[in-house]
Amino acid sequence: MLSRWYGDESVRKRSITPLPERHRAENDDIEQQFRRILQSPDIPLERRVRMACSIGTVVGTLATGEAVFGDVPMEELAALVRGAVSDLLG
């Protein structure tokens, strides 16, 4: 089912569009911050796994959002994503 959405041309096109240099640097910085947090032995493994799952939930929803949830008001979608992340984090 998800492969159908990820196969959508508009989603695929957005995902391969290069970021401007400034955004690429910001993206790299955010990615490094996530890596440091998720690799930290100071955070229990179960918590890190839940954090990684929640990040995947948000990214996956945003990547398919317009193609899949275009008819849903952004405020409603944001509330549902926050609820899903809250459930994942426990």
Phi and psi restraints in degrees (value plus and minus 20) as a CYANA .aco file:
   2 LEU   PHI     -84.1   -44.1
   2 LEU   PSI     -53.2   -13.2
   3 SER   PHI     -80.8   -40.8
   3 SER   PSI     -50.4   -10.4
   4 ARG   PHI     -83.9   -43.9
   4 ARG   PSI     -63.4   -23.4
   5 TRP   PHI     -90.9   -50.9
   5 TRP   PSI     -62.4   -22.4
   6 TYR   PHI     -87.9   -47.9
   6 TYR   PSI     -44.1    -4.1
   7 GLY   PHI     -98.0   -58.0
   7 GLY   PSI     -29.7    10.3
   8 ASP   PHI     -80.6   -40.6
   8 ASP   PSI     110.6   150.6
   9 GLU   PHI     -77.2   -37.2
   9 GLU   PSI     -61.9   -21.9
  10 SER   PHI     -86.1   -46.1
  10 SER   PSI     -58.3   -18.3
  11 VAL   PHI     -87.0   -47.0
  11 VAL   PSI     -65.2   -25.2
  12 ARG   PHI     -81.9   -41.9
  12 ARG   PSI     -61.8   -21.8
  13 LYS   PHI     -83.6   -43.6
  13 LYS   PSI     -64.1   -24.1
  14 ARG   PHI     -84.8   -44.8
  14 ARG   PSI     -55.6   -15.6
  15 SER   PHI     -93.3   -53.3
  15 SER   PSI     -40.6    -0.6
  16 ILE   PHI    -126.4   -86.4
  16 ILE   PSI     -19.2    20.8
  17 THR   PHI     -91.6   -51.6
  17 THR   PSI     103.2   143.2
  18 PRO   PHI     -83.1   -43.1
  18 PRO   PSI     122.5   162.5
  19 LEU   PHI     -99.3   -59.3
  19 LEU   PSI     126.7   166.7
  20 PRO   PHI     -79.2   -39.2
  20 PRO   PSI     133.8   173.8
  21 GLU   PHI     -72.6   -32.6
  21 GLU   PSI     -64.1   -24.1
  22 ARG   PHI     -81.1   -41.1
  22 ARG   PSI     -64.0   -24.0
  23 HIS   PHI     -89.9   -49.9
  23 HIS   PSI     -53.6   -13.6
  24 ARG   PHI     -82.8   -42.8
  24 ARG   PSI     -62.6   -22.6
  25 ALA   PHI     -85.0   -45.0
  25 ALA   PSI     -62.1   -22.1
  26 GLU   PHI     -84.2   -44.2
  26 GLU   PSI     -62.0   -22.0
  27 ASN   PHI     -82.2   -42.2
  27 ASN   PSI     -63.7   -23.7
  28 ASP   PHI     -81.5   -41.5
  28 ASP   PSI     -60.5   -20.5
  29 ASP   PHI     -84.4   -44.4
  29 ASP   PSI     -65.1   -25.1
  30 ILE   PHI     -83.0   -43.0
  30 ILE   PSI     -62.8   -22.8
  31 GLU   PHI     -80.2   -40.2
  31 GLU   PSI     -62.4   -22.4
  32 GLN   PHI     -84.3   -44.3
  32 GLN   PSI     -58.9   -18.9
  33 GLN   PHI     -83.0   -43.0
  33 GLN   PSI     -64.6   -24.6
  34 PHE   PHI     -80.5   -40.5
  34 PHE   PSI     -63.1   -23.1
  35 ARG   PHI     -80.9   -40.9
  35 ARG   PSI     -64.9   -24.9
  36 ARG   PHI     -79.7   -39.7
  36 ARG   PSI     -63.8   -23.8
  37 ILE   PHI     -85.8   -45.8
  37 ILE   PSI     -68.2   -28.2
  38 LEU   PHI     -90.2   -50.2
  38 LEU   PSI     -41.4    -1.4
  39 GLN   PHI    -113.7   -73.7
  39 GLN   PSI     -24.7    15.3
  40 SER   PHI     -89.6   -49.6
  40 SER   PSI     101.0   141.0
  41 PRO   PHI     -90.8   -50.8
  41 PRO   PSI     -30.5     9.5
  42 ASP   PHI     -94.2   -54.2
  42 ASP   PSI     -37.5     2.5
  43 ILE   PHI    -122.9   -82.9
  43 ILE   PSI     108.2   148.2
  44 PRO   PHI     -75.1   -35.1
  44 PRO   PSI     124.1   164.1
  45 LEU   PHI     -74.1   -34.1
  45 LEU   PSI     -66.1   -26.1
  46 GLU   PHI     -77.5   -37.5
  46 GLU   PSI     -60.6   -20.6
  47 ARG   PHI     -85.9   -45.9
  47 ARG   PSI     -62.3   -22.3
  48 ARG   PHI     -84.0   -44.0
  48 ARG   PSI     -59.6   -19.6
  49 VAL   PHI     -84.7   -44.7
  49 VAL   PSI     -63.4   -23.4
  50 ARG   PHI     -82.2   -42.2
  50 ARG   PSI     -59.3   -19.3
  51 MET   PHI     -83.2   -43.2
  51 MET   PSI     -64.7   -24.7
  52 ALA   PHI     -82.1   -42.1
  52 ALA   PSI     -61.1   -21.1
  53 CYS   PHI     -83.9   -43.9
  53 CYS   PSI     -59.8   -19.8
  54 SER   PHI     -87.4   -47.4
  54 SER   PSI     -57.5   -17.5
  55 ILE   PHI     -82.8   -42.8
  55 ILE   PSI     -64.1   -24.1
  56 GLY   PHI     -81.2   -41.2
  56 GLY   PSI     -57.2   -17.2
  57 THR   PHI     -82.6   -42.6
  57 THR   PSI     -67.9   -27.9
  58 VAL   PHI     -85.7   -45.7
  58 VAL   PSI     -68.8   -28.8
  59 VAL   PHI     -82.5   -42.5
  59 VAL   PSI     -64.9   -24.9
  60 GLY   PHI     -81.6   -41.6
  60 GLY   PSI     -61.1   -21.1
  61 THR   PHI     -87.6   -47.6
  61 THR   PSI     -62.3   -22.3
  62 LEU   PHI     -87.7   -47.7
  62 LEU   PSI     -57.4   -17.4
  63 ALA   PHI     -86.0   -46.0
  63 ALA   PSI     -52.9   -12.9
  64 THR   PHI    -125.6   -85.6
  64 THR   PSI     -24.5    15.5
  65 GLY   PHI     -66.4   -26.4
  65 GLY   PSI     -79.8   -39.8
  66 GLU   PHI     -85.7   -45.7
  66 GLU   PSI     -61.4   -21.4
  67 ALA   PHI     -89.2   -49.2
  67 ALA   PSI     -51.7   -11.7
  68 VAL   PHI    -123.6   -83.6
  68 VAL   PSI     -60.7   -20.7
  69 PHE   PHI    -133.4   -93.4
  69 PHE   PSI       5.0    45.0
  70 GLY   PHI     -77.6   -37.6
  70 GLY   PSI     -44.3    -4.3
  71 ASP   PHI    -108.6   -68.6
  71 ASP   PSI     -20.9    19.1
  72 VAL   PHI    -119.9   -79.9
  72 VAL   PSI     110.5   150.5
  73 PRO   PHI     -78.1   -38.1
  73 PRO   PSI     121.3   161.3
  74 MET   PHI     -76.0   -36.0
  74 MET   PSI     -59.5   -19.5
  75 GLU   PHI     -81.8   -41.8
  75 GLU   PSI     -61.4   -21.4
  76 GLU   PHI     -87.3   -47.3
  76 GLU   PSI     -63.8   -23.8
  77 LEU   PHI     -82.5   -42.5
  77 LEU   PSI     -63.5   -23.5
  78 ALA   PHI     -80.7   -40.7
  78 ALA   PSI     -61.7   -21.7
  79 ALA   PHI     -83.9   -43.9
  79 ALA   PSI     -60.3   -20.3
  80 LEU   PHI     -87.1   -47.1
  80 LEU   PSI     -59.4   -19.4
  81 VAL   PHI     -85.7   -45.7
  81 VAL   PSI     -63.3   -23.3
  82 ARG   PHI     -80.0   -40.0
  82 ARG   PSI     -60.1   -20.1
  83 GLY   PHI     -83.6   -43.6
  83 GLY   PSI     -62.2   -22.2
  84 ALA   PHI     -83.5   -43.5
  84 ALA   PSI     -63.0   -23.0
  85 VAL   PHI     -85.1   -45.1
  85 VAL   PSI     -61.6   -21.6
  86 SER   PHI     -80.3   -40.3
  86 SER   PSI     -63.2   -23.2
  87 ASP   PHI     -82.0   -42.0
  87 ASP   PSI     -61.8   -21.8
  88 LEU   PHI     -86.2   -46.2
  88 LEU   PSI     -59.8   -19.8
  89 LEU   PHI     -96.0   -56.0
  89 LEU   PSI     -40.5    -0.5
